[in-house]
Amino acid sequence: MIIALVQIPLPGPRRDPETVVAQSLESTRIFHQVRGLRRKYYLDSEAGGGGIYEFDTRENALAWFNDGWADWMEGRFGVRPTLTLFDNPVTLDNELGEARVKGIPVPPPWAEATADPA
């Protein structure tokens, strides 16, 4: 699994939360069709916006973040984004109560029986 971190430095005051939600929901029209994209987390902060993308493979991530991607984003936001790709070998999912290695659930270390020292 691949995690992509996109950061968009936006000058000026922080965007209105309702506007951020409306623009983000509208953009799901684009992102729900991206091959291999499992999840996208929309980000907002005083420093700007961005997203965390979870892709199934590096190939699919690179297909989306192609040579023209940064130009397209700059056209949309008026600033050039930064992109960092990370391999994601281990995931902790507290909602499901599980750990995964390369996407496959494994016995979580916290579920191991502990010996009674007494």
TITOR-351157 format. One record per residue: residue number from 1; residue in one letter; x, y, z of N, C-alpha, C, CB in turn. Coordinates in nm, 4 decimals. Atoms other than C-alpha are relative to their C-alpha. Last residue first. Glycine has a CB too. Example, Ala and Ser with C-alpha at 12.3 -4.5 7.8 and 13.67 -1.06 7.14 Angstrom:
<recs>
(2 's' (-0.0820 -0.1190 -0.0060) (1.3670 -0.1060 0.7140) (-0.0770 0.1090 0.0730) (0.0414 0.0462 -0.1415))
(1 'a' (0.0890 -0.1190 0.0000) (1.2300 -0.4500 0.7800) (0.0900 0.1200 0.0000) (-0.0992 0.0027 0.1246))
</recs>
This chain:
<recs>
(118 'a' (0.0084 0.0454 -0.1395) (0.3274 -1.3727 4.0527) (0.0217 -0.1460 0.0162) (-0.1309 0.0348 0.0575))
(117 'p' (-0.1309 0.0056 -0.0647) (0.4578 -1.2547 3.7129) (-0.0053 -0.0540 0.1428) (0.0616 0.1370 0.0009))
(116 'd' (0.0198 -0.0563 -0.1339) (0.1310 -1.3549 3.5377) (0.1326 -0.0104 0.0747) (-0.1156 -0.0745 0.0780))
(115 'a' (-0.0260 0.0920 -0.1126) (0.2280 -1.4160 3.1754) (-0.0200 0.0734 0.1311) (0.1440 -0.0590 -0.0072))
(114 't' (-0.1142 -0.0395 -0.0805) (0.0679 -1.1980 2.9159) (0.0134 -0.0958 0.1182) (-0.0146 0.1467 0.0485))
(113 'a' (0.0181 0.0263 -0.1424) (-0.1549 -1.3461 2.6504) (0.1262 0.0420 0.0734) (-0.0324 -0.1501 0.0263))
(112 'e' (-0.0765 0.1141 -0.0515) (-0.1005 -1.1801 2.3150) (-0.0264 -0.0173 0.1500) (0.1523 0.0194 -0.0266))
(111 'a' (0.0930 0.1107 -0.0308) (-0.3828 -0.9499 2.2078) (0.0706 -0.1218 0.0560) (-0.0768 -0.0400 -0.1244))
(110 'w' (0.0674 -0.0280 -0.1273) (-0.1622 -0.6382 2.2300) (-0.0981 -0.1114 0.0391) (-0.0743 0.1336 -0.0087))
(109 'p' (-0.0859 0.0241 -0.1159) (0.0703 -0.7805 1.9641) (-0.0706 0.0219 0.1335) (0.1205 0.0888 -0.0074))
(108 'p' (-0.0549 -0.1231 -0.0588) (-0.2089 -0.7926 1.7063) (0.0807 -0.0296 0.1256) (-0.1127 0.0984 0.0328))
(107 'p' (0.0321 -0.0002 -0.1427) (-0.2433 -1.1235 1.5189) (0.0613 0.1236 0.0659) (0.0515 -0.1300 0.0686))
(106 'v' (-0.0925 0.0872 -0.0735) (-0.2093 -1.0195 1.1551) (-0.0432 -0.0014 0.1468) (0.1499 0.0489 -0.0150))
(105 'p' (0.0079 0.0024 -0.1465) (-0.4620 -0.8705 0.9115) (0.0965 -0.1022 0.0607) (-0.1431 -0.0313 0.0442))
(104 'i' (0.0532 0.1277 -0.0488) (-0.3299 -0.8428 0.5531) (-0.0056 0.0026 0.1526) (0.0873 -0.1198 -0.0499))
(103 'g' (0.1435 0.0127 0.0225) (-0.2916 -0.4971 0.3966) (-0.0646 -0.1257 0.0542) (-0.0261 0.0070 -0.1424))
(102 'k' (0.0234 -0.0015 0.1439) (0.0879 -0.5115 0.3692) (-0.1469 -0.0297 -0.0323) (0.0913 -0.1019 -0.0696))
(101 'v' (-0.1310 -0.0086 0.0641) (0.0968 -0.5983 0.7386) (-0.0246 -0.0181 -0.1492) (0.1019 -0.1083 0.0568))
(100 'r' (-0.0159 0.0622 0.1314) (-0.2323 -0.5253 0.9133) (0.1438 0.0213 -0.0468) (-0.1020 0.0589 -0.1035))
(99 'a' (-0.1223 -0.0456 0.0655) (-0.3129 -0.4586 1.2781) (0.0087 -0.0744 -0.1329) (0.1285 -0.0253 0.0901))
(98 'e' (-0.0928 0.0909 0.0656) (-0.6607 -0.4951 1.4191) (0.1237 0.0720 -0.0499) (-0.0680 -0.0704 -0.1148))
(97 'g' (-0.0764 0.0728 -0.1004) (-0.9177 -0.3502 1.6537) (0.0976 -0.0974 -0.0613) (-0.0923 -0.0731 0.0921))
(96 'l' (0.0200 0.1433 0.0204) (-1.1550 -0.2575 1.3717) (0.0722 -0.0834 0.1048) (0.0471 -0.0400 -0.1384))
(95 'e' (0.1440 0.0205 0.0158) (-1.1842 0.1032 1.4864) (-0.0333 -0.1478 -0.0181) (-0.0523 0.0804 -0.1191))
(94 'n' (0.0635 0.0087 -0.1308) (-0.8291 0.0964 1.6202) (-0.1507 -0.0198 -0.0101) (0.0298 0.1243 0.0801))
(93 'd' (0.1378 -0.0456 0.0150) (-0.6866 0.0187 1.2779) (-0.0705 -0.0192 0.1332) (-0.0739 -0.0768 -0.1147))
(92 'l' (0.0782 0.0262 -0.1200) (-0.3068 -0.0042 1.3013) (-0.1384 0.0582 -0.0242) (0.0673 0.0615 0.1290))
(91 't' (0.1122 -0.0882 -0.0325) (-0.1391 -0.0237 0.9622) (-0.0635 -0.0472 0.1297) (-0.1050 0.0030 -0.1153))
(90 'v' (0.0805 0.0418 -0.1148) (0.2025 -0.1693 0.8781) (-0.1070 0.1049 0.0262) (0.0886 -0.0212 0.1263))
(89 'p' (-0.0105 0.1427 -0.0293) (0.4027 -0.1659 0.5510) (-0.0906 -0.0481 0.1134) (0.1412 -0.0327 0.0336))
(88 'n' (0.0776 0.0189 -0.1234) (0.2840 0.1713 0.4188) (0.0013 -0.1475 0.0369) (-0.1469 0.0514 -0.0167))
(87 'd' (0.0433 0.1387 -0.0098) (0.5354 0.2864 0.1544) (-0.0703 -0.0135 0.1340) (0.1210 -0.1013 -0.0135))
(86 'f' (-0.0506 0.0867 -0.1058) (0.5362 0.6651 0.1468) (-0.0460 -0.1425 -0.0245) (-0.0467 0.0489 0.1386))
(85 'l' (0.0543 0.1354 0.0015) (0.4956 0.9126 -0.1368) (0.0696 -0.0837 0.1070) (0.0168 -0.0649 -0.1401))
(84 't' (-0.0905 0.0983 -0.0578) (0.5549 1.2850 -0.0788) (-0.0711 -0.1340 -0.0016) (0.0438 0.0398 0.1451))
(83 'l' (0.0446 0.1385 -0.0047) (0.3941 1.5516 -0.2949) (0.1094 -0.0856 0.0618) (-0.0370 -0.0515 -0.1413))
(82 't' (-0.1104 0.0939 -0.0214) (0.4230 1.9284 -0.2740) (-0.0607 -0.1391 0.0150) (0.0864 0.0391 0.1267))
(81 'p' (0.0018 0.0869 -0.1179) (0.1625 2.1530 -0.4294) (0.1309 -0.0761 0.0158) (-0.1159 -0.0984 -0.0086))
(80 'r' (-0.0489 0.1340 0.0311) (0.2233 2.4443 -0.6683) (0.0003 -0.0859 0.1269) (0.1423 0.0066 -0.0620))
(79 'v' (-0.1312 0.0276 -0.0594) (0.0075 2.7465 -0.6032) (0.0374 -0.1435 -0.0336) (-0.0007 0.0232 0.1556))
(78 'g' (-0.0856 -0.1164 0.0142) (-0.2878 2.9034 -0.7860) (0.1358 -0.0140 0.0645) (-0.0674 0.1171 0.0561))
(77 'f' (-0.0179 -0.0696 -0.1275) (-0.5303 2.6431 -0.6531) (0.0888 0.1235 -0.0073) (0.0569 -0.0941 0.0994))
(76 'r' (0.1199 0.0001 -0.0850) (-0.6843 2.4814 -0.9630) (0.0152 0.0917 0.1208) (-0.0308 -0.1415 0.0470))
(75 'g' (0.1086 -0.0692 0.0703) (-0.4138 2.5697 -1.2159) (-0.1256 0.0110 0.0847) (-0.0325 -0.0718 -0.1294))
(74 'e' (-0.0350 -0.1418 -0.0050) (-0.1445 2.4703 -0.9669) (-0.1061 0.0835 -0.0711) (0.1384 0.0240 -0.0634))
(73 'm' (0.0298 -0.0490 -0.1347) (-0.3211 2.1372 -0.9254) (0.0319 0.1487 0.0128) (0.0790 -0.0799 0.1045))
(72 'w' (0.1456 -0.0008 -0.0142) (-0.3198 2.0743 -1.3019) (-0.0398 0.0576 0.1362) (-0.0570 -0.1429 -0.0171))
(71 'd' (0.0477 -0.1126 0.0812) (0.0489 2.1720 -1.3248) (-0.1515 0.0156 0.0133) (0.0387 -0.0199 -0.1483))
(70 'a' (-0.0324 -0.1220 -0.0750) (0.1299 1.9373 -1.0353) (-0.0452 0.1244 -0.0762) (0.1514 0.0074 0.0281))
(69 'w' (0.0827 -0.0182 -0.1192) (-0.0553 1.6497 -1.2091) (0.0269 0.1318 0.0719) (0.0223 -0.1142 0.0951))
(68 'g' (0.0864 -0.1168 0.0119) (0.1001 1.6862 -1.5534) (-0.0801 0.0322 0.1248) (-0.0929 -0.0194 -0.1125))
(67 'd' (-0.0749 -0.1221 0.0303) (0.3989 1.4565 -1.4924) (-0.0873 0.1248 -0.0057) (0.0717 -0.0160 -0.1308))
(66 'n' (-0.0844 0.0044 0.1196) (0.1867 1.1884 -1.3256) (0.0667 0.1353 -0.0244) (-0.0830 -0.0412 -0.1229))
(65 'f' (-0.0925 -0.1107 -0.0218) (0.0484 1.1732 -0.9713) (0.1021 0.0022 -0.1135) (0.0709 -0.0123 0.1384))
(64 'w' (0.0781 -0.1201 -0.0338) (-0.2431 0.9552 -1.0814) (0.0905 0.1224 0.0137) (-0.0787 -0.0221 0.1308))
(63 'a' (0.0856 -0.0294 0.1152) (-0.0347 0.6945 -1.2661) (-0.0842 0.1250 0.0269) (-0.0917 -0.1208 -0.0321))
(62 'l' (-0.0797 -0.0732 0.0982) (0.2273 0.7185 -0.9914) (-0.0795 0.0324 -0.1257) (0.1234 -0.0799 -0.0368))
(61 'a' (-0.0294 -0.1326 -0.0546) (-0.0301 0.6206 -0.7297) (0.0771 0.0832 -0.1023) (0.0804 -0.0117 0.1316))
(60 'n' (0.1221 -0.0797 0.0098) (-0.1569 0.3352 -0.9465) (0.0192 0.1405 0.0554) (-0.1135 -0.0690 0.0734))
(59 'e' (0.0284 -0.0251 0.1417) (0.1954 0.2009 -0.9959) (-0.1249 0.0862 -0.0159) (-0.0173 -0.1327 -0.0759))
(58 'r' (-0.0824 -0.1140 0.0422) (0.2766 0.2407 -0.6258) (-0.0296 0.0352 -0.1457) (0.1508 -0.0316 0.0182))
(57 't' (-0.1346 0.0290 0.0516) (-0.0103 0.0055 -0.5450) (0.0732 0.1295 -0.0348) (-0.0080 -0.0919 -0.1245))
(56 'd' (-0.0284 0.1431 -0.0101) (-0.3370 -0.0007 -0.3460) (0.1414 -0.0342 -0.0455) (-0.1003 -0.0787 -0.0821))
(55 'f' (0.0057 0.0735 0.1265) (-0.3446 0.3737 -0.2940) (0.0336 -0.1467 0.0222) (0.0963 0.0616 -0.1030))
(54 'e' (-0.0395 0.1393 -0.0201) (-0.4252 0.5677 0.0245) (-0.0233 -0.0747 -0.1310) (-0.0801 -0.0663 0.1184))
(53 'y' (0.0569 0.0956 0.0934) (-0.4302 0.9426 -0.0287) (0.0532 -0.1389 0.0321) (0.0324 0.0391 -0.1463))
(52 'i' (-0.0717 0.1253 -0.0198) (-0.3716 1.2052 0.2374) (-0.0737 -0.1034 -0.0830) (0.0081 -0.0414 0.1530))
(51 'g' (0.0684 0.1267 -0.0162) (-0.4845 1.5458 0.1265) (0.0969 -0.1125 0.0302) (-0.0796 -0.0323 -0.1234))
(50 'g' (-0.0678 0.1142 0.0592) (-0.4053 1.9097 0.1009) (-0.0800 -0.1255 0.0207) (0.1388 -0.0164 0.0580))
(49 'g' (0.0771 0.1235 0.0090) (-0.4856 2.2407 0.2547) (0.0829 -0.1115 -0.0582) (-0.1248 0.0207 -0.0833))
(48 'g' (0.0563 0.0327 0.1305) (-0.3308 2.5641 0.3679) (-0.0793 -0.1285 0.0059) (0.1099 -0.0115 -0.1043))
(47 'a' (-0.1037 -0.0054 0.1029) (-0.0969 2.6741 0.6469) (-0.0537 -0.0307 -0.1397) (0.1108 -0.0970 0.0339))
(46 'e' (-0.0410 -0.1399 0.0175) (-0.3788 2.7587 0.8909) (0.1005 0.0147 -0.1150) (0.0612 0.0543 0.1306))
(45 's' (-0.0723 -0.0572 -0.1137) (-0.5087 2.4070 0.8369) (0.0277 0.1471 -0.0267) (0.1325 -0.0767 0.0264))
(44 'd' (0.0139 -0.1449 -0.0057) (-0.7299 2.1926 0.6140) (0.0738 0.0489 0.1244) (-0.1512 0.0432 0.0024))
(43 'l' (-0.0661 -0.0706 -0.1095) (-0.6890 1.8333 0.5032) (-0.0208 0.1502 -0.0106) (0.1489 -0.0319 0.0014))
(42 'y' (-0.0150 -0.1412 0.0341) (-0.9078 1.6023 0.2930) (0.0534 0.0741 0.1222) (-0.1357 0.0615 -0.0480))
(41 'y' (0.0323 -0.0839 -0.1141) (-0.8515 1.2324 0.3594) (0.0288 0.1444 -0.0400) (0.0816 -0.0420 0.1277))
(40 'k' (-0.0618 -0.1326 0.0051) (-0.8625 1.0197 0.0463) (-0.0500 0.0777 0.1198) (-0.0328 0.0750 -0.1342))
(39 'r' (0.0523 -0.1056 -0.0863) (-0.9255 0.6484 0.0586) (0.0731 0.1298 -0.0297) (0.0142 -0.0381 0.1497))
(38 'r' (0.0872 0.0612 -0.1013) (-0.8815 0.3386 -0.1562) (-0.0686 0.1047 0.0863) (0.0800 -0.0947 0.0884))
(37 'l' (0.0114 -0.0871 -0.1169) (-0.7414 0.4987 -0.4713) (-0.1012 -0.0601 0.0971) (-0.0421 0.1444 -0.0415))
(36 'g' (-0.0834 0.0429 -0.1110) (-0.6472 0.2142 -0.7063) (-0.0072 0.0868 0.1237) (0.1382 -0.0065 -0.0441))
(35 'r' (-0.0354 0.1422 -0.0084) (-0.7840 0.3794 -1.0197) (0.0926 -0.0269 0.1191) (0.0675 -0.0462 -0.1308))
(34 'v' (-0.1441 0.0192 0.0160) (-0.9174 0.7276 -0.9568) (0.0346 -0.1463 0.0268) (0.0799 0.0940 0.0954))
(33 'q' (-0.0299 0.0798 0.1189) (-1.2946 0.7301 -1.0116) (0.1482 -0.0277 -0.0194) (-0.0530 0.0690 -0.1211))
(32 'h' (0.0614 0.1319 -0.0183) (-1.4019 0.8466 -0.6645) (0.0274 -0.0918 -0.1185) (-0.1508 0.0141 0.0205))
(31 'f' (-0.0826 0.0991 -0.0673) (-1.1445 1.1237 -0.6940) (-0.0646 -0.1362 0.0178) (0.0387 0.0513 0.1316))
(30 'i' (-0.1244 0.0351 0.0708) (-1.3065 1.3423 -0.9559) (0.0629 -0.1237 0.0644) (0.1010 0.1197 0.0019))
(29 'r' (0.0420 0.0399 0.1359) (-1.6654 1.3595 -0.8275) (0.1209 -0.0452 -0.0823) (-0.0725 0.1176 -0.0719))
(28 't' (0.0128 0.1463 -0.0026) (-1.5097 1.3651 -0.4783) (-0.0512 -0.0525 -0.1330) (-0.0939 -0.0439 0.1131))
(27 's' (-0.1141 0.0643 0.0652) (-1.4053 1.7186 -0.5732) (-0.0059 -0.1527 0.0070) (0.1288 0.0485 0.0629))
(26 'e' (0.0113 -0.0134 0.1461) (-1.7539 1.8493 -0.4957) (0.1141 -0.0728 -0.0701) (-0.0007 0.1487 -0.0410))
(25 'l' (0.1044 0.0921 0.0473) (-1.7341 1.7098 -0.1432) (-0.0154 0.0067 -0.1513) (-0.1340 0.0318 0.0674))
(24 's' (-0.0516 0.1363 -0.0124) (-1.4025 1.8875 -0.0887) (-0.1028 -0.1009 -0.0498) (0.0380 -0.0304 0.1460))
(23 'q' (-0.0975 0.0226 0.1074) (-1.5306 2.2189 -0.2242) (0.0534 -0.1428 0.0031) (0.1163 0.0995 0.0113))
(22 'a' (0.0703 -0.0031 0.1289) (-1.8405 2.2064 -0.0014) (0.0954 -0.0292 -0.1154) (-0.0675 0.1364 -0.0210))
(21 'v' (0.0821 0.1207 0.0121) (-1.6436 2.0979 0.3066) (-0.0683 -0.0043 -0.1362) (-0.1051 -0.0059 0.1128))
(20 'v' (-0.0912 0.1146 0.0114) (-1.3774 2.3659 0.2593) (-0.0804 -0.1285 -0.0205) (0.0902 -0.0120 0.1265))
(19 't' (-0.0526 -0.0030 0.1361) (-1.6450 2.6292 0.1965) (0.0919 -0.1188 -0.0243) (0.0748 0.1315 -0.0262))
(18 'e' (0.1091 0.0439 0.0870) (-1.8241 2.5331 0.5183) (0.0435 -0.0032 -0.1463) (-0.1213 0.0918 0.0165))
(17 'p' (0.0220 0.1455 -0.0086) (-1.4962 2.5531 0.7094) (-0.1115 -0.0514 -0.0911) (-0.0321 -0.0375 0.1422))
(16 'd' (0.1215 0.0255 -0.0768) (-1.4185 2.9090 0.5805) (-0.0286 -0.1503 0.0021) (-0.1205 0.0781 -0.0598))
(15 'r' (0.1265 0.0071 0.0724) (-1.0641 2.9184 0.4448) (-0.1154 -0.0318 0.0952) (0.0078 -0.1057 -0.1111))
(14 'r' (0.0511 0.1365 0.0128) (-0.7776 3.0215 0.6688) (-0.1368 0.0027 -0.0686) (-0.0099 -0.0688 0.1394))
(13 'p' (0.0690 0.0586 -0.1155) (-0.6563 3.3735 0.6071) (-0.0496 -0.1408 -0.0299) (-0.1172 0.0882 0.0421))
(12 'g' (0.1178 -0.0712 -0.0486) (-0.4042 3.4521 0.3378) (-0.0654 -0.0691 0.1171) (-0.0997 0.0161 -0.1102))
(11 'p' (-0.0241 -0.1259 -0.0711) (-0.1678 3.2298 0.1452) (-0.1313 0.0595 0.0511) (0.0717 0.1010 -0.0920))
(10 'l' (0.0926 -0.1048 0.0434) (-0.2472 2.8663 0.0620) (0.0246 0.1268 0.0808) (-0.1472 -0.0465 0.0151))
(9 'p' (-0.0156 -0.1200 -0.0829) (0.0339 2.6125 0.0807) (-0.0888 0.1119 -0.0533) (0.1483 0.0456 0.0035))
(8 'i' (0.0262 -0.1158 0.0850) (-0.1051 2.2953 -0.0805) (0.0115 0.1244 0.0877) (-0.1419 -0.0091 -0.0688))
(7 'q' (0.0138 -0.1228 -0.0760) (0.0338 1.9781 0.0761) (-0.0116 0.1171 -0.0962) (0.1191 0.0194 0.0964))
(6 'v' (0.0002 -0.1185 0.0861) (-0.0151 1.6359 -0.0762) (-0.0233 0.1206 0.0894) (-0.1098 -0.0097 -0.1132))
(5 'l' (0.0306 -0.1223 -0.0725) (0.0800 1.3297 0.1282) (0.0152 0.1166 -0.0966) (0.0925 0.0172 0.1249))
(4 'a' (-0.0499 -0.1233 0.0604) (0.0627 1.0020 -0.0592) (-0.0451 0.1171 0.0859) (-0.0502 0.0159 -0.1474))
(3 'i' (0.0632 -0.1194 -0.0547) (0.0291 0.6697 0.1207) (0.0666 0.1202 -0.0659) (0.0122 0.0058 0.1574))
(2 'i' (-0.0739 -0.1257 0.0114) (0.1128 0.3554 -0.0749) (-0.0835 0.1118 0.0612) (0.0349 0.0319 -0.1488))
(1 'm' (0.0838 -0.1162 0.0000) (0.0000 0.0000 0.0000) (0.0892 0.1238 0.0000) (-0.0958 -0.0009 0.1208))
</recs>
